Protein backbone atom coordinates (compact mmCIF):
# COMPACT_ATOMS: atom_id res chain seq x y z
CA UNK A 1 0.00 0.00 0.00
CA UNK A 2 1.41 3.40 -1.03
CA UNK A 3 1.89 5.92 1.70
CA UNK A 4 0.64 9.47 1.27
CA UNK A 5 3.52 11.85 0.52
CA UNK A 6 1.72 14.80 2.14
CA UNK A 7 -0.35 14.78 5.34
CA UNK A 8 -4.10 14.77 4.91
CA UNK A 9 -6.32 17.65 6.05
CA UNK A 10 -7.44 15.62 9.07
CA UNK A 11 -3.83 15.13 10.14
CA UNK A 12 -3.25 18.89 9.83
CA UNK A 13 -6.28 19.61 11.97
CA UNK A 14 -4.96 17.40 14.76
CA UNK A 15 -1.58 19.13 14.78
CA UNK A 16 -2.81 22.03 17.01
CA UNK A 17 -4.99 22.20 20.05
CA UNK A 18 -7.92 24.60 20.06
CA UNK A 19 -6.09 26.86 22.48
CA UNK A 20 -2.95 26.93 20.34
CA UNK A 21 -4.93 27.67 17.18
CA UNK A 22 -6.75 30.54 18.92
CA UNK A 23 -3.46 31.93 20.26
CA UNK A 24 -1.84 31.83 16.81
CA UNK A 25 -4.90 33.45 15.21
CA UNK A 26 -4.83 36.26 17.80
CA UNK A 27 -1.11 36.81 17.30
CA UNK A 28 -1.48 36.97 13.51
CA UNK A 29 -4.42 39.38 13.80
CA UNK A 30 -2.41 41.64 16.12
CA UNK A 31 0.52 41.54 13.69
CA UNK A 32 -1.77 42.47 10.78
CA UNK A 33 -3.36 45.32 12.74
CA UNK A 34 0.04 46.66 13.86
CA UNK A 35 1.30 46.54 10.28
CA UNK A 36 -1.79 48.30 8.96
CA UNK A 37 -1.54 51.01 11.65
CA UNK A 38 2.10 51.72 10.89
CA UNK A 39 1.74 51.62 7.08
CA UNK A 40 -1.76 53.05 6.66
CA UNK A 41 -0.68 55.93 4.42
CA UNK A 42 1.17 53.64 1.99
CA UNK A 43 -1.73 51.18 1.85
CA UNK A 44 -4.24 53.99 1.25
CA UNK A 45 -2.13 55.54 -1.53
CA UNK A 46 -1.86 52.15 -3.22
CA UNK A 47 -5.62 51.56 -3.20
CA UNK A 48 -6.32 55.13 -4.36
CA UNK A 49 -3.88 54.67 -7.24
CA UNK A 50 -5.58 51.51 -8.50
CA UNK A 51 -9.18 52.67 -7.92
CA UNK A 52 -11.15 53.53 -11.06
CA UNK A 53 -11.82 57.21 -11.60
CA UNK A 54 -15.28 58.72 -11.37
CA UNK A 55 -17.58 58.54 -14.36
CA UNK A 56 -17.69 61.75 -16.39
CA UNK A 57 -21.41 61.82 -17.08
CA UNK A 58 -22.44 65.40 -17.96
CA UNK A 59 -25.95 64.73 -16.63
CA UNK A 60 -24.63 63.92 -13.16
CA UNK A 61 -24.96 66.78 -10.70
CA UNK A 62 -21.95 67.54 -8.52
CA UNK A 63 -23.00 67.52 -4.89
CA UNK A 64 -19.60 68.63 -3.63
CA UNK A 65 -17.93 70.74 -6.34
CA UNK A 66 -14.28 71.52 -5.79
CA UNK A 67 -13.74 75.13 -4.81
GIQUI-V90586 format. One record per pair of residues at least 12 apart in sequence whose C-alpha atoms are under 8 Angstrom apart, sorted by the first residue. I is the first residue (numbers start at 0). J is the second residue. D is the distance in Angstrom with one decimal. If there is no record, write none. Layout:
I|J|D ; I|J|D
This chain:
none
